[in-house]
Amino acid sequence: MQFKDILGLTHIKKHLTTSADSGRIPHAQLFVGPEGSGTLPMALAYAQYIICGNAEGENLGGNQRCNLKFDSLSHPDMHFAFPVSNSDKVKSHAVSNHYMQEWRQFLKEQPYGNLFDWYRAIGIEKKQGQIGVDEALDVVKKLSLKSYEGGYKLMLIWMADKLNNAAANKLLKLIEEPPNNTIFLLIAEDEEQLLQTIRSRCQVVHFPPLAEEAIANGLVAEGATRPEAMRIAQEANGNFNKALDLMNRDSEDLIFEKWFVQWVRSAFKAKGNKTAIHDLILWSEEVAGTGRETQKKFLHFCIAVMRQALLINYNTNELAYMQLHADGFQLEKFAPFVHENNVLAITKELEDAIYHVERNGNAKIIFTDLSIRLTRLLHKKAA
């Protein structure tokens, strides 16, 4: 992948190419950005620029054989680490090397994809992946070898915020003092999840959400009409991965919408009707029957909906990008029930549920309790 293939982010491309051309390449860099902002494609393009010595421009020269190896994601001096877990394919001690074939396919098909997309690609969507000690030992082993082509060798750690503490501590010294001509590229969505000692050893580059125009151009290139592309780009809110899913009607948000609307309707029915508790329990069982990553994504989706409802309630519609596609449900009619008297409590309940899901709590109990608590909060009157 080359810089010309990446949507928008002209200022970051210029910063990276200028530093590489002047020979000022930090030995450890951390790319931080929200889902769909292009951190992974940018890291791949930057790695190719460094290792292959490409010149900036549309018709890139450089080492043709090197570029061909990068195009097939098989360059021997380019190494990867990413979250994995044991699966039907790998019964124990899973590391990134066990999933390289799937990883190459994922990068070709979904370079803007998120962690859940990756888990689905390798069949672990019901588990919580991580970058563990086995992976850290593998990284140390890979980087102890000399560069195959005599130049730079590069270790790209995708979703570095999934490094557990033991693995992070194993890599700490190596990141601080890597071998000669060795570069670490770490990618994360939430830098606060990384150990402070890791962050302090990296030069951080923050990625903003993509501009609507950049997303629209990307969708047009994928076959969308310009009006459709602009509509989807606004709804995607800077996330090209979500924009592609919306265009292809393949977004997990469509399932989340169904669950959210089902819960809201049961919640309003519950006022003065004790039998509605049965509907809330059935809803909890349906959500609890999915994988933990799906449950966490759904809870984050609920937080986003509550925020959008609050914005609409306070007449800041120009900041409200979300559209719900469920039949008969209008966010504008729901908005008055999210106000200053309950929004903080609602958000706290959702965040607490995420915390308990991450720590392998009983999902049915978590979601049953959550549905009852949120139902009470929705019926709370505004000040």
QUIQUIVEN-V191809 format. One record per run of one state. SS is the DSSP state (helix for helix, strand for strand, loop for the rest). FROM is the first residue (numbers start at 1). TO is the last residue. If there is no record, write none. Layout:
# QUIQUIVEN-V191809
SS:FROM:TO + SS:FROM:TO
This chain:
# QUIQUIVEN-V191809
loop:1:2 + helix:3:5 + loop:6:9 + helix:10:21 + loop:22:27 + strand:28:33 + loop:34:38 + helix:39:52 + loop:53:63 + helix:64:71 + loop:72:77 + strand:78:81 + loop:82:83 + strand:84:84 + loop:85:95 + helix:96:109 + loop:110:114 + helix:115:121 + loop:122:129 + strand:130:131 + loop:132:132 + helix:133:143 + loop:144:152 + strand:153:157 + loop:158:159 + helix:160:162 + strand:163:163 + loop:164:164 + helix:165:176 + loop:177:181 + strand:182:188 + loop:189:190 + helix:191:193 + loop:194:195 + helix:196:199 + loop:200:202 + strand:203:207 + loop:208:211 + helix:212:221 + loop:222:225 + helix:226:236 + loop:237:239 + helix:240:247 + loop:248:251 + helix:252:269 + loop:270:273 + helix:274:288 + loop:289:291 + helix:292:313 + loop:314:316 + helix:317:319 + loop:320:330 + helix:331:335 + loop:336:342 + helix:343:358 + loop:359:362 + helix:363:378 + loop:379:383
